[in-house]
C-alpha cells in the first residue's frame, strides 16, 4: 500500500524527483499531493497497528512479543504524527518547528525499526536471522546515506536522497512481509514444512 502510494504520489507531483527527493516531501506542508500521501500513510499505519496487535496475540516468545509491542509503540509515538502534525515543509518554504519535530520523530521511528529487526533475528534463528541482520545493515546504511544527502535541502541539492531513502524503506517493508510469514508459520505450528 505504502509503495503504491509513494509511486502514484510521485507521478502526480509535477517536477518531483523520485531519486533525489525524500518520501516525506510527498506529505510535506505545501505538497500538491499531500492529501493523497497522508491518506495512504494513515491507512498504512493502521494496518501496521493491526499487525502489531496480531503479533502480540500469537507471540510465543519474549522476542516476538517485543516486536509486536514496538510495532504498536511505533504507531502511538510516531506513526500518524510524523506526516500529519509534524510533516516537513516543502522545498522553498522557510523551515519551522515542524521540520525539527519531523526529523526527531523520524529518528525515533528508525530506532524502533532497527530494534524490531534485532528482536526478529533473536526470535527466528537460521536463514531468517541472517536475513534480518543483513536487512538491518541495509536499513541503517541507506538511512544514514539518505540523511547525509538531505543536508543539501536548503540549497535544493539532494542528489540520490530519494533513492537512498526508498532502498531503506522498501527493505523495511520486505522485512515486514517476511516477518509476517515467519510469525504466521510459528503461530500455525509449522516449521520448515512440518508441524511442530
Backbone as CSV, one residue per row, in Angstrom:
resi,resn,N_x,N_y,N_z,CA_x,CA_y,CA_z,C_x,C_y,C_z
1,UNK,0.826,-1.204,0.000,0.000,0.000,0.000,0.864,1.260,0.000
2,UNK,1.842,1.286,0.893,2.714,2.453,1.003,3.494,2.658,-0.291
3,UNK,4.037,1.587,-0.837,4.827,1.692,-2.064,3.954,2.204,-3.211
4,UNK,2.741,1.679,-3.329,1.823,2.142,-4.380,1.519,3.620,-4.203
5,UNK,1.274,4.054,-2.967,1.011,5.464,-2.695,2.217,6.337,-2.995
6,UNK,3.390,5.830,-2.669,4.629,6.549,-2.940,4.814,6.757,-4.443
7,UNK,4.660,5.688,-5.206,4.837,5.764,-6.665,3.783,6.669,-7.300
8,UNK,2.514,6.466,-6.924,1.436,7.264,-7.507,1.594,8.748,-7.158
9,UNK,1.882,9.041,-5.902,2.043,10.434,-5.484,3.204,11.093,-6.223
10,UNK,4.303,10.359,-6.379,5.460,10.901,-7.092,5.123,11.198,-8.552
11,UNK,4.324,10.326,-9.168,3.929,10.547,-10.564,3.005,11.753,-10.712
12,UNK,2.151,11.979,-9.713,1.192,13.081,-9.772,1.792,14.434,-9.383
13,UNK,2.946,14.405,-8.737,3.597,15.620,-8.253,4.511,16.145,-9.366
14,UNK,4.042,17.147,-10.071,4.785,17.696,-11.206,6.137,18.255,-10.754
15,UNK,7.209,17.766,-11.370,8.552,18.236,-11.047,9.230,17.488,-9.922
16,UNK,8.529,16.559,-9.303,9.105,15.786,-8.198,10.110,14.774,-8.739
17,UNK,11.242,14.637,-8.073,12.266,13.670,-8.464,12.243,12.475,-7.524
18,UNK,11.862,11.320,-8.061,11.766,10.084,-7.281,13.115,9.690,-6.690
19,UNK,14.188,9.985,-7.409,15.515,9.594,-6.938,16.172,10.641,-6.040
20,UNK,15.833,11.911,-6.223,16.541,12.963,-5.493,15.743,13.619,-4.372
21,UNK,14.450,13.341,-4.271,13.642,13.950,-3.217,13.106,12.894,-2.257
22,UNK,13.015,13.274,-0.989,12.591,12.367,0.076,11.114,12.009,-0.049
23,UNK,10.776,10.852,0.491,9.373,10.414,0.535,8.549,11.433,1.326
24,UNK,9.124,11.947,2.392,8.407,12.908,3.239,8.004,14.174,2.494
25,UNK,8.661,14.465,1.382,8.292,15.646,0.616,6.948,15.471,-0.071
26,UNK,6.484,14.237,-0.203,5.162,13.991,-0.783,4.050,14.373,0.191
27,UNK,4.306,14.216,1.493,3.305,14.564,2.508,3.617,15.903,3.169
28,UNK,4.595,16.628,2.644,5.034,17.886,3.249,3.959,18.975,3.165
29,UNK,4.035,19.919,4.098,3.169,21.091,4.023,3.539,21.850,2.751
30,UNK,2.568,22.057,1.879,2.802,22.728,0.609,2.872,21.770,-0.564
31,UNK,2.884,20.474,-0.307,2.926,19.485,-1.391,1.551,19.386,-2.053
32,UNK,1.495,19.370,-3.383,0.199,19.250,-4.051,-0.441,17.870,-3.889
33,UNK,0.340,16.885,-3.497,-0.209,15.532,-3.316,-0.303,15.159,-1.832
34,UNK,-0.176,16.149,-0.965,-0.230,15.893,0.478,-1.486,15.125,0.898
35,UNK,-2.696,15.506,0.467,-3.881,14.755,0.915,-3.816,13.268,0.550
36,UNK,-3.360,12.970,-0.653,-3.256,11.571,-1.084,-2.240,10.823,-0.237
37,UNK,-1.045,11.377,-0.085,0.009,10.665,0.627,-0.296,10.538,2.110
38,UNK,-0.887,11.554,2.715,-1.253,11.461,4.138,-2.310,10.376,4.331
39,UNK,-3.259,10.270,3.400,-4.279,9.213,3.480,-3.634,7.836,3.374
40,UNK,-2.731,7.675,2.420,-2.034,6.392,2.247,-1.249,6.036,3.511
41,UNK,-0.521,7.004,4.044,0.280,6.749,5.245,-0.612,6.419,6.431
42,UNK,-1.747,7.097,6.568,-2.669,6.816,7.677,-3.201,5.387,7.592
43,UNK,-3.622,4.965,6.405,-4.119,3.586,6.221,-2.998,2.595,6.500
44,UNK,-1.818,2.878,5.969,-0.648,2.027,6.185,-0.367,1.868,7.687
45,UNK,-0.416,2.981,8.423,-0.132,2.925,9.854,-1.187,2.150,10.628
46,UNK,-2.445,2.268,10.240,-3.499,1.495,10.901,-3.282,-0.010,10.652
47,UNK,-2.877,-0.348,9.432,-2.586,-1.755,9.125,-1.390,-2.255,9.945
48,UNK,-0.379,-1.414,10.122,0.768,-1.804,10.944,0.369,-1.959,12.409
49,UNK,-0.542,-1.111,12.879,-1.050,-1.260,14.246,-1.746,-2.608,14.394
50,UNK,-2.597,-2.953,13.433,-3.280,-4.248,13.470,-2.275,-5.400,13.438
51,UNK,-1.230,-5.247,12.628,-0.180,-6.267,12.566,0.500,-6.421,13.928
52,UNK,0.834,-5.294,14.559,1.467,-5.339,15.875,0.593,-6.022,16.908
53,UNK,-0.700,-5.720,16.891,-1.635,-6.368,17.820,-1.696,-7.873,17.529
54,UNK,-1.736,-8.221,16.253,-1.755,-9.640,15.883,-0.508,-10.364,16.341
55,UNK,0.646,-9.733,16.184,1.905,-10.351,16.627,1.879,-10.554,18.136
56,UNK,1.381,-9.574,18.889,1.273,-9.722,20.347,0.376,-10.899,20.718
57,UNK,-0.713,-11.047,20.010,-1.694,-12.091,20.343,-1.165,-13.499,20.101
58,UNK,-0.310,-13.664,19.098,0.161,-15.017,18.774,1.581,-15.293,19.249
59,UNK,2.204,-14.303,19.886,3.609,-14.476,20.276,3.762,-15.598,21.296
60,UNK,4.791,-16.411,21.056,5.126,-17.498,21.981,6.467,-17.271,22.642
61,UNK,7.160,-16.233,22.219,8.455,-15.933,22.822,8.512,-14.451,23.168
62,UNK,9.384,-14.138,24.100,9.535,-12.752,24.546,10.000,-11.848,23.391
63,UNK,10.887,-12.364,22.534,11.396,-11.559,21.416,10.282,-11.191,20.446
64,UNK,9.414,-12.150,20.129,8.300,-11.884,19.215,7.310,-10.927,19.879
65,UNK,7.086,-11.090,21.168,6.203,-10.177,21.895,6.716,-8.746,21.779
66,UNK,8.024,-8.555,21.933,8.605,-7.220,21.840,8.436,-6.626,20.448
67,UNK,8.507,-7.452,19.419,8.292,-6.942,18.056,6.890,-6.347,17.948
68,UNK,5.892,-7.085,18.448,4.516,-6.590,18.427,4.357,-5.327,19.253
69,UNK,4.954,-5.316,20.435,4.850,-4.146,21.310,5.505,-2.918,20.677
70,UNK,6.654,-3.120,20.058,7.345,-1.991,19.413,6.603,-1.508,18.175
71,UNK,5.935,-2.427,17.474,5.138,-2.017,16.311,3.978,-1.129,16.756
72,UNK,3.362,-1.479,17.880,2.289,-0.653,18.438,2.851,0.687,18.913
73,UNK,4.011,0.654,19.572,4.649,1.885,20.039,4.977,2.801,18.862
74,UNK,5.389,2.205,17.755,5.679,2.991,16.552,4.442,3.773,16.110
75,UNK,3.290,3.103,16.131,2.037,3.765,15.747,1.711,4.897,16.720
76,UNK,1.802,4.600,18.017,1.420,5.567,19.048,2.371,6.766,19.069
77,UNK,3.669,6.501,19.002,4.658,7.565,19.168,4.916,8.374,17.904
78,UNK,4.975,7.700,16.762,5.396,8.417,15.557,4.530,8.177,14.332
79,UNK,3.773,7.107,14.305,3.071,6.683,13.100,2.255,7.748,12.400
80,UNK,1.368,8.356,13.089,0.492,9.348,12.477,1.115,10.738,12.523
81,UNK,1.699,11.109,13.643,2.178,12.481,13.849,3.278,12.908,12.887
82,UNK,4.135,11.980,12.479,5.289,12.336,11.650,4.885,12.984,10.336
83,UNK,3.773,12.564,9.763,3.369,13.087,8.457,2.110,13.951,8.505
84,UNK,1.535,14.127,9.688,0.342,14.972,9.795,0.688,16.268,10.531
85,UNK,0.759,16.202,11.848,1.032,17.399,12.644,2.449,17.910,12.425
86,UNK,3.395,16.983,12.281,4.806,17.362,12.197,5.396,17.007,10.836
87,UNK,4.623,17.161,9.785,5.155,16.955,8.429,6.221,18.013,8.150
88,UNK,7.148,17.678,7.253,8.181,18.648,6.893,7.590,19.737,5.998
89,UNK,8.329,20.805,5.829,7.920,21.884,4.932,8.437,21.585,3.528
90,UNK,7.669,21.957,2.521,8.113,21.768,1.141,9.348,22.612,0.855
91,UNK,10.098,22.192,-0.147,11.266,22.962,-0.581,10.838,24.382,-0.944
92,UNK,11.673,25.314,-0.581,11.371,26.714,-0.887,10.613,27.412,0.228
93,UNK,10.049,26.660,1.162,9.374,27.257,2.312,10.362,27.377,3.461
94,UNK,10.157,28.363,4.296,11.030,28.535,5.458,10.815,27.375,6.420
95,UNK,11.898,26.717,6.875,11.734,25.623,7.833,11.233,26.150,9.170
96,UNK,10.492,25.302,9.855,9.942,25.682,11.152,10.103,24.570,12.171
97,UNK,9.424,24.727,13.298,9.480,23.723,14.369,8.961,22.382,13.878
98,UNK,8.022,22.414,12.924,7.500,21.162,12.368,8.623,20.346,11.727
99,UNK,9.583,21.007,11.104,10.706,20.300,10.485,11.605,19.662,11.544
100,UNK,11.836,20.386,12.626,12.630,19.843,13.730,11.958,18.604,14.307
101,UNK,10.647,18.692,14.538,9.907,17.551,15.080,9.868,16.385,14.084
102,UNK,9.752,16.696,12.798,9.732,15.644,11.778,11.039,14.854,11.801
103,UNK,12.142,15.556,11.899,13.450,14.895,11.960,13.566,14.064,13.229
104,UNK,13.145,14.621,14.367,13.230,13.903,15.639,12.373,12.638,15.625
105,UNK,11.131,12.756,15.137,10.242,11.601,15.083,10.738,10.559,14.084
106,UNK,11.338,11.001,12.995,11.912,10.066,12.033,13.053,9.283,12.674
107,UNK,13.827,9.952,13.537,14.891,9.272,14.273,14.338,8.227,15.231
108,UNK,13.264,8.561,15.937,12.619,7.596,16.846,12.088,6.406,16.045
109,UNK,11.454,6.689,14.903,10.947,5.629,14.036,12.072,4.688,13.623
110,UNK,13.195,5.255,13.186,14.329,4.435,12.741,14.856,3.559,13.872
111,UNK,14.942,4.117,15.063,15.406,3.353,16.227,14.463,2.185,16.528
112,UNK,13.164,2.434,16.455,12.183,1.369,16.696,12.285,0.268,15.634
113,UNK,12.451,0.658,14.380,12.557,-0.322,13.294,13.783,-1.207,13.483
114,UNK,14.927,-0.597,13.750,16.160,-1.371,13.934,16.031,-2.300,15.138
115,UNK,15.424,-1.814,16.204,15.232,-2.655,17.397,14.332,-3.845,17.084
116,UNK,13.245,-3.614,16.325,12.370,-4.732,15.932,13.127,-5.751,15.094
117,UNK,13.966,-5.277,14.193,14.728,-6.191,13.339,15.683,-7.047,14.166
118,UNK,16.314,-6.435,15.152,17.225,-7.191,16.019,16.452,-8.222,16.828
119,UNK,15.292,-7.848,17.371,14.468,-8.817,18.097,14.029,-9.958,17.180
120,UNK,13.749,-9.649,15.912,13.336,-10.713,14.984,14.485,-11.663,14.703
121,UNK,15.713,-11.143,14.660,16.880,-12.005,14.456,17.076,-12.937,15.651
122,UNK,16.768,-12.443,16.847,16.852,-13.277,18.041,15.750,-14.335,18.041
123,UNK,14.558,-13.950,17.618,13.390,-14.840,17.681,13.443,-15.982,16.677
124,UNK,14.012,-15.721,15.508,13.982,-16.717,14.435,15.402,-17.015,13.958
125,UNK,15.998,-18.095,14.451,17.369,-18.435,14.040,17.410,-18.970,12.604
126,UNK,18.614,-19.252,12.151,18.773,-19.820,10.809,18.815,-18.749,9.749
127,UNK,18.229,-19.071,8.593,18.296,-18.158,7.444,17.630,-16.813,7.736
128,UNK,16.538,-16.829,8.511,15.854,-15.562,8.793,16.737,-14.644,9.622
129,UNK,17.488,-15.203,10.562,18.393,-14.371,11.366,19.390,-13.652,10.463
130,UNK,19.960,-14.382,9.520,20.913,-13.761,8.590,20.219,-12.691,7.738
131,UNK,19.010,-13.014,7.312,18.238,-12.051,6.512,17.934,-10.789,7.317
132,UNK,17.475,-10.953,8.558,17.124,-9.810,9.401,18.344,-8.938,9.683
133,UNK,19.474,-9.563,9.951,20.686,-8.787,10.222,21.180,-8.066,8.969
134,UNK,21.112,-8.749,7.820,21.509,-8.103,6.561,20.581,-6.925,6.252
135,UNK,19.281,-7.106,6.501,18.322,-6.026,6.266,18.588,-4.856,7.202
136,UNK,18.961,-5.160,8.443,19.302,-4.105,9.401,20.467,-3.271,8.883
137,UNK,21.477,-3.947,8.339,22.634,-3.228,7.794,22.210,-2.340,6.621
138,UNK,21.349,-2.868,5.748,20.864,-2.095,4.601,20.054,-0.886,5.080
139,UNK,19.154,-1.099,6.017,18.302,-0.022,6.522,19.147,1.069,7.187
140,UNK,20.076,0.672,8.031,20.920,1.655,8.715,21.819,2.380,7.703
141,UNK,22.457,1.620,6.824,23.375,2.218,5.856,22.700,3.208,4.928
142,UNK,21.569,2.800,4.353,20.885,3.704,3.425,20.124,4.806,4.160
143,UNK,19.766,4.576,5.425,19.184,5.641,6.232,20.202,6.742,6.482
144,UNK,21.434,6.353,6.798,22.498,7.341,7.004,22.799,8.061,5.691
145,UNK,22.889,7.297,4.595,23.167,7.912,3.285,22.090,8.922,2.910
146,UNK,20.827,8.578,3.161,19.724,9.490,2.863,19.809,10.753,3.715
147,UNK,20.104,10.583,5.004,20.219,11.739,5.903,21.340,12.668,5.458
148,UNK,22.467,12.094,5.056,23.585,12.917,4.587,23.218,13.651,3.300
149,UNK,22.516,12.959,2.406,22.111,13.591,1.146,21.117,14.722,1.382
150,UNK,20.280,14.597,2.400,19.265,15.627,2.686,19.866,16.890,3.310
151,UNK,21.134,16.854,3.664,21.744,18.052,4.252,21.766,19.221,3.271
152,UNK,21.650,18.930,1.976,21.636,19.989,0.977,20.250,20.505,0.657
153,UNK,19.272,20.221,1.508,17.877,20.597,1.244,17.708,22.103,1.051
154,UNK,18.321,22.908,1.906,18.152,24.364,1.806,18.728,24.911,0.499
155,UNK,19.721,24.207,-0.069,20.312,24.616,-1.350,19.620,23.931,-2.530
156,UNK,18.568,23.148,-2.232,17.855,22.378,-3.255,18.814,21.432,-4.000
157,UNK,19.724,20.832,-3.222,20.750,19.954,-3.780,20.803,18.670,-2.950
158,UNK,19.962,17.714,-3.313,19.884,16.459,-2.551,20.006,15.248,-3.490
159,UNK,21.140,15.125,-4.194,21.275,14.014,-5.138,21.178,12.658,-4.449
160,UNK,20.369,11.799,-5.011,20.182,10.403,-4.568,19.458,10.255,-3.227
161,UNK,19.031,11.344,-2.608,18.369,11.247,-1.302,17.130,10.365,-1.374
162,UNK,16.313,10.552,-2.395,15.099,9.753,-2.548,15.407,8.293,-2.843
163,UNK,16.405,8.055,-3.678,16.796,6.682,-3.983,17.295,5.954,-2.747
164,UNK,18.163,6.616,-1.985,18.683,6.008,-0.756,17.551,5.728,0.235
165,UNK,16.646,6.704,0.390,15.552,6.540,1.349,14.610,5.416,0.920
166,UNK,14.387,5.286,-0.369,13.485,4.233,-0.845,14.101,2.846,-0.688
167,UNK,15.394,2.719,-0.870,16.045,1.436,-0.587,15.855,1.098,0.884
168,UNK,16.057,2.087,1.744,15.863,1.931,3.187,14.430,1.502,3.504
169,UNK,13.457,2.247,2.985,12.045,1.985,3.296,11.556,0.673,2.702
170,UNK,11.902,0.409,1.458,11.409,-0.802,0.802,12.038,-2.055,1.403
171,UNK,13.284,-1.954,1.881,13.908,-3.089,2.579,13.141,-3.376,3.875
172,UNK,12.729,-2.317,4.562,11.923,-2.476,5.778,10.582,-3.131,5.462
173,UNK,9.931,-2.693,4.380,8.643,-3.281,4.006,8.798,-4.762,3.650
174,UNK,9.860,-5.100,2.933,10.103,-6.511,2.583,10.312,-7.325,3.849
175,UNK,11.054,-6.776,4.806,11.279,-7.466,6.080,9.945,-7.704,6.795
176,UNK,9.047,-6.725,6.765,7.737,-6.897,7.392,6.971,-8.067,6.789
177,UNK,7.022,-8.186,5.462,6.310,-9.276,4.786,6.894,-10.627,5.188
178,UNK,8.220,-10.723,5.164,8.866,-11.996,5.523,8.623,-12.301,6.998
179,UNK,8.680,-11.277,7.844,8.384,-11.467,9.263,6.961,-11.986,9.457
180,UNK,6.005,-11.423,8.724,4.616,-11.871,8.837,4.492,-13.359,8.512
181,UNK,5.214,-13.797,7.495,5.202,-15.226,7.141,5.788,-16.053,8.279
182,UNK,6.906,-15.606,8.843,7.540,-16.348,9.935,6.638,-16.421,11.164
183,UNK,6.032,-15.313,11.525,5.150,-15.282,12.697,3.932,-16.172,12.455
184,UNK,3.369,-16.115,11.251,2.206,-16.936,10.914,2.553,-18.418,10.963
185,UNK,3.699,-18.769,10.409,4.117,-20.174,10.422,4.308,-20.674,11.851
186,UNK,4.936,-19.848,12.686,5.148,-20.263,14.070,3.814,-20.379,14.803
187,UNK,2.909,-19.420,14.576,1.603,-19.460,15.238,0.789,-20.666,14.784
188,UNK,0.999,-21.102,13.524,0.280,-22.254,12.985,0.944,-23.575,13.360
189,UNK,2.114,-23.478,14.004,2.818,-24.695,14.388,3.582,-25.309,13.239
190,UNK,3.858,-24.531,12.186,4.593,-25.059,11.040,6.047,-24.607,11.134
191,UNK,6.931,-25.552,10.954,8.351,-25.217,10.964,9.041,-26.003,9.867
192,UNK,9.624,-25.290,8.918,10.324,-25.920,7.798,9.456,-26.970,7.114
193,UNK,8.180,-26.635,6.924,7.283,-27.546,6.203,6.672,-28.624,7.083
194,UNK,7.018,-28.663,8.367,6.486,-29.685,9.265,5.751,-29.009,10.419
195,UNK,4.747,-29.686,10.953,4.071,-29.156,12.140,4.946,-29.411,13.345
196,UNK,4.996,-28.407,14.245,5.770,-28.578,15.472,5.039,-29.490,16.441
